[in-house]
Amino acid sequence: MLELYQAEGCPHSADVREKLTALGVSYVIHNPRRPGDDGEVLNEWTQQAMIDLGGEDAIPFLVDTDREESRYESDEIVDYLEKHYG
């Protein structure tokens, strides 16, 4: 399963969502906070889960539970998706 920690107003998150849609891949979205380095936290539990999984409070963040992999940075996430799901 793919889980994307993201924000609706974040252009980097949008790039990842567009790639997932183009590949026809199912995924779960988590919205921990608004975009930006000091974005307002919307869901403290989700934000903490993201930090626990990846070690950073940064979006977008992709977790691939089947492959036990995770990625930050939209370009790295898109490359990962193309390699494994393209």
All heavy atoms as an XYZ file, in Angstrom:
688
protein
N       0.841     -1.174      0.000
C       0.000      0.000      0.000
C       0.889      1.241      0.000
O       1.920      1.281      0.658
C      -0.898     -0.006      1.233
C      -1.719      1.259      1.345
S      -2.987      1.284      2.644
C      -2.044      1.041      4.111
N       0.458      2.236     -0.745
C       1.144      3.526     -0.776
C       0.384      4.518      0.082
O      -0.840      4.629     -0.011
C       1.238      4.054     -2.209
C       2.084      3.217     -3.163
C       1.976      3.786     -4.574
C       3.528      3.185     -2.716
N       1.124      5.248      0.912
C       0.544      6.291      1.747
C       1.285      7.585      1.457
O       2.512      7.625      1.504
C       0.673      5.934      3.223
C      -0.085      4.685      3.596
C      -0.053      4.416      5.085
O      -0.361      5.341      5.863
O       0.298      3.283      5.454
N       0.528      8.633      1.153
C       1.111      9.927      0.837
C       0.724     10.935      1.913
O      -0.450     11.221      2.120
C       0.621     10.415     -0.530
C       1.106     11.796     -0.964
C       2.626     11.822     -1.090
C       0.432     12.217     -2.260
N       1.730     11.456      2.591
C       1.547     12.552      3.541
C       1.760     13.816      2.735
O       2.813     14.005      2.122
C       2.557     12.443      4.685
C       2.299     11.250      5.577
C       2.703      9.973      5.203
C       1.634     11.406      6.780
C       2.457      8.877      6.006
C       1.387     10.317      7.608
C       1.801      9.053      7.210
O       1.552      7.966      8.020
N       0.751     14.695      2.709
C       0.758     15.814      1.772
C      -0.138     16.942      2.259
O      -0.758     16.829      3.304
C       0.321     15.313      0.415
C      -1.092     14.723      0.403
C      -2.099     15.682     -0.175
O      -1.903     16.184     -1.267
N      -3.182     15.949      0.546
N      -0.201     17.997      1.475
C      -1.131     19.101      1.731
C      -1.767     19.491      0.406
O      -1.101     19.511     -0.635
C      -0.406     20.299      2.340
N      -3.043     19.782      0.448
C      -3.786     20.112     -0.775
C      -3.236     21.331     -1.498
O      -3.236     21.374     -2.701
C      -5.265     20.300     -0.455
C      -5.974     19.015     -0.088
C      -5.929     17.964     -1.187
O      -6.117     18.299     -2.367
O      -5.708     16.792     -0.849
N      -2.764     22.334     -0.785
C      -2.276     23.545     -1.431
C      -0.808     23.521     -1.802
O      -0.264     24.504     -2.272
N      -0.154     22.393     -1.617
C       1.289     22.276     -1.861
C       1.541     21.841     -3.307
O       1.100     20.765     -3.714
C       1.878     21.262     -0.891
S       3.593     20.832     -1.212
N       2.268     22.644     -4.092
C       2.520     22.264     -5.485
C       3.369     20.999     -5.621
O       3.207     20.242     -6.572
C       3.227     23.476     -6.082
C       3.776     24.226     -4.913
C       2.864     23.937     -3.758
N       4.237     20.746     -4.660
C       5.071     19.543     -4.705
C       4.219     18.296     -4.452
O       4.414     17.258     -5.086
C       6.210     19.643     -3.696
C       7.051     20.862     -3.893
N       7.877     21.024     -4.976
C       7.161     21.987     -3.157
C       8.474     22.201     -4.903
N       8.040     22.805     -3.804
N       3.272     18.418     -3.533
C       2.335     17.323     -3.296
C       1.482     17.075     -4.535
O       1.199     15.923     -4.885
C       1.434     17.638     -2.095
O       2.179     17.734     -0.902
N       1.087     18.142     -5.201
C       0.283     18.014     -6.419
C       1.042     17.242     -7.492
O       0.454     16.412     -8.196
C      -0.126     19.391     -6.932
N       2.342     17.476     -7.622
C       3.152     16.739     -8.601
C       3.099     15.243     -8.331
O       2.976     14.433     -9.255
C       4.609     17.213     -8.564
C       4.804     18.623     -9.074
O       3.897     19.155     -9.748
O       5.875     19.206     -8.781
N       3.192     14.878     -7.054
C       3.159     13.461     -6.691
C       1.770     12.877     -6.947
O       1.647     11.786     -7.515
C       3.585     13.265     -5.222
C       3.437     11.808     -4.807
C       5.020     13.743     -5.010
N       0.719     13.599     -6.563
C      -0.640     13.110     -6.811
C      -0.889     12.914     -8.300
O      -1.505     11.924     -8.721
C      -1.679     14.078     -6.231
C      -1.740     14.088     -4.722
C      -2.962     14.827     -4.201
N      -3.198     16.121     -4.826
C      -2.737     17.288     -4.373
N      -1.977     17.333     -3.291
N      -3.031     18.410     -5.001
N      -0.411     13.851     -9.118
C      -0.587     13.739    -10.566
C       0.114     12.499    -11.114
O      -0.425     11.796    -11.982
C      -0.080     14.998    -11.259
C      -0.984     16.197    -11.045
C      -0.393     17.495    -11.560
O       0.604     17.467    -12.317
O      -0.923     18.565    -11.188
N       1.311     12.202    -10.621
C       2.037     11.014    -11.083
C       1.304      9.743    -10.660
O       1.153      8.805    -11.445
C       3.464     11.015    -10.541
C       4.273      9.781    -10.905
C       4.289      9.457    -12.388
C       5.121     10.418    -13.192
N       5.204     10.033    -14.624
N       0.834      9.693     -9.419
C       0.087      8.539     -8.949
C      -1.166      8.314     -9.800
O      -1.479      7.183    -10.185
C      -0.299      8.718     -7.481
C       0.847      8.574     -6.475
C       0.489      9.224     -5.156
C       1.194      7.112     -6.290
N      -1.857      9.390    -10.128
C      -3.060      9.297    -10.961
C      -2.710      8.826    -12.370
O      -3.388      7.964    -12.924
C      -3.786     10.654    -10.997
O      -4.171     11.006     -9.668
C      -5.018     10.600    -11.877
N      -1.651      9.399    -12.939
C      -1.237      9.015    -14.291
C      -0.860      7.537    -14.359
O      -1.096      6.882    -15.379
C      -0.061      9.887    -14.744
N      -0.287      7.010    -13.274
C       0.095      5.603    -13.245
C      -1.066      4.685    -12.879
O      -0.945      3.461    -12.979
C       1.242      5.401    -12.242
C       2.573      6.054    -12.607
C       3.542      5.950    -11.434
C       3.164      5.438    -13.865
N      -2.175      5.273    -12.436
C      -3.339      4.479    -12.055
C      -3.136      3.698    -10.770
O      -3.707      2.629    -10.594
N      -2.320      4.248     -9.887
C      -1.982      3.569     -8.639
C      -2.911      4.043     -7.522
O      -3.140      5.236     -7.361
C      -0.509      3.860     -8.257
C      -0.146      3.190     -6.953
C       0.421      3.416     -9.367
N      -3.418      3.103     -6.751
C      -4.235      3.455     -5.587
C      -3.327      3.850     -4.433
O      -2.244      3.293     -4.264
C      -5.091      2.264     -5.153
O      -6.002      1.933     -6.155
N      -3.797      4.788     -3.632
C      -2.998      5.262     -2.505
C      -3.915      5.905     -1.469
O      -5.060      6.238     -1.754
C      -1.918      6.235     -2.952
C      -2.422      7.500     -3.615
C      -2.493      8.693     -2.905
C      -2.824      7.514     -4.943
C      -2.949      9.860     -3.511
C      -3.279      8.666     -5.555
C      -3.332      9.837     -4.831
O      -3.786     10.991     -5.426
N      -3.378      6.070     -0.271
C      -4.080      6.709      0.831
C      -3.414      8.053      1.092
O      -2.187      8.148      1.109
C      -4.007      5.832      2.102
C      -4.624      6.532      3.288
C      -4.667      4.492      1.860
N      -4.237      9.073      1.284
C      -3.719     10.418      1.568
C      -3.870     10.728      3.048
O      -4.902     10.448      3.653
C      -4.467     11.485      0.750
C      -4.057     11.437     -0.705
C      -4.207     12.881      1.300
C      -4.714     12.481     -1.564
N      -2.819     11.325      3.600
C      -2.843     11.866      4.961
C      -2.506     13.349      4.858
O      -1.566     13.723      4.154
C      -1.809     11.180      5.847
C      -1.986      9.699      5.950
N      -2.990      9.115      6.681
C      -1.276      8.683      5.402
C      -2.883      7.805      6.597
N      -1.867      7.517      5.820
N      -3.260     14.175      5.546
C      -3.037     15.620      5.544
C      -2.609     16.081      6.934
O      -3.429     16.513      7.729
C      -4.314     16.356      5.128
C      -4.677     16.080      3.694
O      -3.926     16.394      2.790
N      -5.831     15.473      3.481
N      -1.302     16.009      7.229
C      -0.857     16.377      8.571
C      -0.865     17.876      8.849
O      -1.084     18.299      9.975
C       0.566     15.827      8.642
C       1.021     15.766      7.219
C      -0.215     15.496      6.408
N      -0.587     18.690      7.825
C      -0.514     20.133      8.048
C      -0.661     20.886      6.737
O      -0.653     20.303      5.670
C       0.796     20.507      8.728
C       2.035     20.191      7.915
C       3.279     20.608      8.679
N       4.501     20.240      8.014
C       5.044     20.897      6.998
N       4.462     21.959      6.506
N       6.166     20.495      6.448
N      -0.786     22.171      6.876
C      -0.842     23.027      5.686
C       0.557     23.124      5.070
O       1.548     22.849      5.740
C      -1.349     24.418      6.061
C      -2.761     24.396      6.598
C      -3.334     25.810      6.674
N      -4.595     25.822      7.367
C      -5.756     25.450      6.846
N      -5.808     25.026      5.612
N      -6.868     25.506      7.554
N       0.658     23.534      3.800
C       1.974     23.622      3.165
C       2.848     24.698      3.794
O       2.364     25.611      4.444
C       1.657     23.951      1.706
C       0.246     24.376      1.660
C      -0.424     23.869      2.897
N       4.146     24.568      3.593
C       5.122     25.536      4.099
C       5.834     24.997      5.320
O       5.333     24.130      6.029
N       7.028     25.528      5.559
C       7.837     25.062      6.680
C       7.170     25.297      8.022
O       7.400     24.571      8.975
C       9.212     25.741      6.666
C      10.045     25.296      5.478
O       9.799     24.194      4.951
O      10.942     26.050      5.088
N       6.357     26.326      8.121
C       5.687     26.629      9.380
C       4.172     26.471      9.249
O       3.410     27.150      9.921
C       6.045     28.038      9.855
C       5.675     29.106      8.829
O       5.276     28.754      7.701
O       5.786     30.291      9.162
N       3.754     25.548      8.388
C       2.328     25.334      8.138
C       1.591     24.893      9.392
O       2.102     24.129     10.206
N       0.378     25.360      9.518
C      -0.474     25.018     10.654
C      -0.748     23.515     10.677
O      -1.102     22.918      9.667
C      -1.789     25.786     10.522
C      -2.828     25.427     11.543
C      -4.176     26.064     11.232
O      -4.291     26.814     10.242
O      -5.109     25.791     11.971
N      -0.564     22.901     11.833
C      -0.830     21.475     11.982
C      -2.337     21.257     11.971
O      -3.074     21.890     12.719
C      -0.212     20.927     13.283
C      -0.646     19.481     13.508
C       1.302     21.022     13.238
N      -2.790     20.381     11.101
C      -4.208     20.062     10.987
C      -4.567     18.798     11.768
O      -5.687     18.650     12.233
C      -4.594     19.859      9.519
C      -4.391     21.052      8.602
C      -4.669     20.668      7.165
C      -5.282     22.203      9.028
N      -3.612     17.880     11.877
C      -3.861     16.605     12.527
C      -2.578     16.202     13.259
O      -1.636     15.712     12.634
C      -4.268     15.569     11.488
C      -4.642     14.244     12.086
O      -4.027     13.782     13.039
N      -5.644     13.614     11.511
N      -2.554     16.414     14.562
C      -1.336     16.155     15.332
C      -0.938     14.683     15.300
O       0.245     14.352     15.221
C      -1.512     16.622     16.773
C      -1.554     18.131     16.893
C      -1.705     18.606     18.328
O      -1.430     17.813     19.264
O      -2.084     19.766     18.506
N      -1.921     13.765     15.346
C      -1.617     12.343     15.320
C      -0.938     11.967     13.996
O       0.061     11.243     13.978
C      -2.895     11.531     15.514
C      -2.626     10.062     15.624
C      -2.353      9.371     16.761
C      -2.566      9.125     14.548
N      -2.137      8.049     16.466
C      -2.258      7.864     15.108
C      -2.745      9.216     13.168
C      -2.135      6.712     14.335
C      -2.604      8.062     12.402
C      -2.311      6.840     12.988
N      -1.479     12.458     12.892
C      -0.917     12.159     11.568
C       0.461     12.776     11.411
O       1.370     12.154     10.867
C      -1.861     12.660     10.456
O      -3.124     12.009     10.611
C      -1.315     12.373      9.080
N       0.633     13.997     11.898
C       1.949     14.633     11.825
C       2.977     13.817     12.603
O       4.082     13.579     12.127
C       1.894     16.061     12.355
C       3.246     16.737     12.271
C       3.313     18.026     13.070
O       2.656     18.162     14.098
N       4.106     18.961     12.605
N       2.619     13.371     13.797
C       3.550     12.590     14.605
C       3.848     11.243     13.955
O       4.985     10.766     13.983
C       3.018     12.387     16.025
C       4.040     11.779     16.969
C       5.294     12.629     17.090
O       5.217     13.821     17.383
N       6.451     12.041     16.849
N       2.847     10.615     13.345
C       3.069      9.351     12.639
C       4.069      9.546     11.504
O       4.957      8.707     11.300
C       1.746      8.808     12.107
N       3.948     10.647     10.764
C       4.870     10.949      9.677
C       6.292     11.115     10.212
O       7.245     10.562      9.648
C       4.418     12.220      8.952
C       5.352     12.681      7.857
S       4.788     14.195      7.046
C       4.920     15.388      8.371
N       6.443     11.851     11.296
C       7.767     12.062     11.885
C       8.338     10.736     12.392
O       9.520     10.444     12.191
C       7.688     13.112     13.011
C       7.337     14.485     12.426
C       9.003     13.180     13.785
C       6.944     15.527     13.465
N       7.504      9.923     13.028
C       7.960      8.624     13.528
C       8.421      7.720     12.390
O       9.408      7.002     12.528
C       6.854      7.929     14.319
C       6.541      8.611     15.642
O       7.335      9.471     16.094
O       5.479      8.291     16.224
N       7.728      7.749     11.267
C       8.076      6.895     10.128
C       9.317      7.374      9.388
O      10.157      6.570      8.986
C       6.907      6.828      9.141
C       5.716      5.995      9.566
C       4.526      6.279      8.657
C       6.063      4.519      9.563
N       9.408      8.693      9.162
C      10.479      9.202      8.316
C      11.523     10.047      9.001
O      12.566     10.332      8.431
N      11.226     10.502     10.193
C      12.197     11.296     10.926
C      12.146     12.786     10.660
O      12.900     13.542     11.258
N      11.288     13.220      9.753
C      11.204     14.640      9.408
C       9.747     15.101      9.382
O       8.845     14.307      9.132
C      11.804     14.904      8.022
C      13.274     14.599      7.902
C      13.795     14.907      6.505
O      13.351     15.894      5.892
O      14.631     14.122      6.033
N       9.572     16.387      9.608
C       8.257     17.015      9.444
C       8.296     17.760      8.114
O       8.509     18.967      8.059
C       7.968     17.968     10.604
C       6.618     18.660     10.471
O       5.797     18.207      9.648
O       6.402     19.657     11.170
N       8.161     16.999      7.041
C       8.249     17.575      5.700
C       7.276     16.844      4.782
O       7.071     15.645      4.904
C       9.672     17.447      5.156
N       6.675     17.602      3.876
C       5.775     17.034      2.881
C       6.250     17.462      1.499
O       6.887     18.508      1.370
C       4.303     17.474      3.108
C       4.208     18.992      3.195
C       3.722     16.800      4.324
C       2.809     19.526      3.269
N       5.974     16.674      0.481
C       5.325     15.367      0.503
C       6.260     14.290      1.044
O       7.485     14.395      0.968
C       4.980     15.111     -0.956
C       6.003     15.874     -1.733
C       6.310     17.083     -0.896
N       5.640     13.245      1.573
C       6.345     12.085      2.107
C       5.557     10.853      1.693
O       4.363     10.758      1.966
C       6.433     12.188      3.631
C       7.031     10.990      4.310
C       8.288     10.535      3.983
C       6.327     10.323      5.299
C       8.842      9.432      4.627
C       6.859      9.228      5.951
C       8.128      8.779      5.612
N       6.215      9.939      0.996
C       5.568      8.723      0.510
C       6.088      7.514      1.275
O       7.300      7.372      1.457
C       5.845      8.520     -0.985
C       5.196      7.270     -1.585
C       3.723      7.525     -1.875
C       5.923      6.829     -2.847
N       5.170      6.662      1.715
C       5.517      5.399      2.351
C       4.946      4.276      1.491
O       3.759      4.274      1.176
C       4.937      5.315      3.780
C       5.258      3.961      4.405
C       5.465      6.444      4.649
N       5.810      3.345      1.095
C       5.404      2.148      0.356
C       5.519      0.990      1.341
O       6.610      0.466      1.581
C       6.320      1.948     -0.851
C       5.891      0.799     -1.741
O       5.155     -0.090     -1.263
O       6.312      0.776     -2.914
N       4.399      0.606      1.931
C       4.427     -0.420      2.971
C       4.778     -1.796      2.411
O       5.371     -2.604      3.120
C       3.079     -0.483      3.729
O       2.040     -0.781      2.804
C       2.787      0.823      4.433
N       4.445     -2.071      1.162
C       4.759     -3.370      0.564
C       6.268     -3.549      0.377
O       6.796     -4.642      0.584
C       4.054     -3.540     -0.780
C       2.546     -3.618     -0.638
O       2.064     -3.976      0.459
O       1.847     -3.322     -1.621
N       6.939     -2.499     -0.015
C       8.385     -2.568     -0.259
C       9.203     -2.096      0.946
O      10.425     -2.107      0.902
C       8.740     -1.731     -1.486
C       8.284     -2.349     -2.768
C       8.882     -1.600     -3.965
N       8.691     -2.346     -5.176
C       7.591     -2.323     -5.912
N       6.570     -1.591     -5.558
N       7.505     -3.040     -7.013
N       8.515     -1.618      1.988
C       9.164     -1.077      3.178
C      10.162      0.018      2.806
O      11.298      0.047      3.265
C       9.826     -2.189      3.995
C       8.821     -3.197      4.516
C       9.436     -4.289      5.362
O      10.681     -4.340      5.501
O       8.674     -5.099      5.886
N       9.691      0.938      1.958
C      10.488      2.075      1.489
C       9.745      3.358      1.799
O       8.509      3.369      1.881
C      10.691      1.994     -0.033
C      11.436      0.793     -0.512
C      12.932      1.023     -0.561
O      13.366      2.188     -0.466
O      13.653      0.035     -0.694
N      10.480      4.447      1.933
C       9.856      5.764      2.084
C      10.735      6.799      1.406
O      11.947      6.610      1.271
C       9.637      6.110      3.561
O      10.863      6.152      4.255
N      10.103      7.879      0.972
C      10.801      8.947      0.252
C      10.219     10.307      0.607
O       9.008     10.458      0.747
C      10.654      8.788     -1.271
C      11.228      7.540     -1.871
C      12.743      7.653     -1.995
N      13.320      6.528     -2.701
C      13.560      5.339     -2.193
N      13.220      5.083     -0.967
N      14.128      4.388     -2.906
N      11.101     11.298      0.734
C      10.727     12.701      0.785
C      11.108     13.315     -0.562
O      11.762     12.663     -1.375
C      11.510     13.435      1.888
C      11.047     13.144      3.292
C      11.722     12.244      4.090
C       9.934     13.785      3.821
C      11.313     11.992      5.387
C       9.509     13.535      5.115
C      10.206     12.639      5.895
O       9.794     12.385      7.177
N      10.721     14.549     -0.780
C      11.062     15.310     -1.993
C      10.290     14.783     -3.200
O      10.406     13.616     -3.571
C      12.560     15.296     -2.297
C      13.433     15.815     -1.188
C      13.212     17.292     -0.907
O      12.872     18.057     -1.827
O      13.388     17.680      0.268
N       9.528     15.663     -3.806
C       8.637     15.262     -4.898
C       9.385     14.627     -6.069
O       8.909     13.629     -6.622
C       7.796     16.451     -5.370
O       8.615     17.516     -5.781
N      10.545     15.156     -6.451
C      11.289     14.572     -7.572
C      11.732     13.140     -7.266
O      11.644     12.266     -8.123
C      12.510     15.429     -7.924
C      12.133     16.757     -8.549
O      10.990     16.893     -9.042
O      12.978     17.675     -8.540
N      12.194     12.911     -6.044
C      12.613     11.560     -5.655
C      11.417     10.612     -5.616
O      11.522      9.448     -6.013
C      13.298     11.585     -4.291
C      14.665     12.216     -4.322
C      15.355     12.152     -2.976
O      15.064     11.232     -2.183
O      16.188     13.026     -2.715
N      10.286     11.107     -5.140
C       9.080     10.289     -5.079
C       8.617      9.919     -6.488
O       8.304      8.762     -6.770
C       7.959     11.005     -4.303
C       8.361     11.169     -2.833
C       6.645     10.246     -4.430
C       7.436     12.081     -2.035
N       8.585     10.903     -7.399
C       8.158     10.648     -8.778
C       9.089      9.638     -9.441
O       8.633      8.699    -10.107
C       8.067     11.969     -9.573
C       7.943     11.708    -11.064
C       6.898     12.814     -9.064
N      10.397      9.783     -9.251
C      11.349      8.820     -9.817
C      11.103      7.421     -9.266
O      11.133      6.433    -10.007
C      12.794      9.243     -9.517
C      13.233     10.469    -10.302
O      12.542     10.851    -11.273
O      14.270     11.052     -9.925
N      10.868      7.321     -7.976
C      10.593      6.045     -7.330
C       9.334      5.402     -7.913
O       9.315      4.216     -8.229
C      10.444      6.254     -5.818
C      10.050      5.009     -5.072
C      11.007      4.087     -4.674
C       8.712      4.754     -4.757
C      10.649      2.930     -3.988
C       8.349      3.605     -4.078
C       9.314      2.703     -3.695
O       8.946      1.554     -3.020
N       8.285      6.202     -8.060
C       7.028      5.688     -8.609
C       7.201      5.200    -10.038
O       6.678      4.144    -10.415
C       5.938      6.766     -8.537
C       5.473      7.129     -7.128
C       4.602      8.375     -7.174
C       4.758      5.960     -6.480
N       7.927      5.960    -10.853
C       8.159      5.544    -12.239
C       8.936      4.221    -12.285
O       8.636      3.353    -13.104
C       8.910      6.625    -13.005
C       8.054      7.833    -13.304
C       8.821      8.976    -13.950
O      10.075      8.948    -13.975
O       8.156      9.919    -14.403
N       9.915      4.084    -11.420
C      10.754      2.875    -11.407
C       9.952      1.644    -10.985
O      10.093      0.579    -11.581
C      11.943      3.070    -10.468
C      12.838      1.861    -10.361
C      14.004      2.110     -9.440
C      14.859      0.851     -9.340
N      15.975      1.031     -8.404
N       9.133      1.771     -9.945
C       8.475      0.606     -9.376
C       7.026      0.399     -9.844
O       6.494     -0.704     -9.710
C       8.506      0.688     -7.852
C       9.895      0.583     -7.295
N      10.600     -0.605     -7.269
C      10.724      1.518     -6.789
C      11.779     -0.396     -6.754
N      11.884      0.880     -6.448
N       6.390      1.455    -10.369
C       4.983      1.336    -10.739
C       4.702      1.770    -12.178
O       3.568      1.732    -12.608
C       4.112      2.160     -9.761
C       4.169      1.596     -8.366
C       5.082      2.086     -7.443
C       3.324      0.571     -7.984
C       5.154      1.565     -6.160
C       3.380      0.045     -6.701
C       4.305      0.549     -5.793
O       4.375      0.023     -4.535
N       5.725      2.212    -12.897
C       5.543      2.741    -14.237
C       5.459      1.722    -15.328
O       5.700      0.625    -15.385
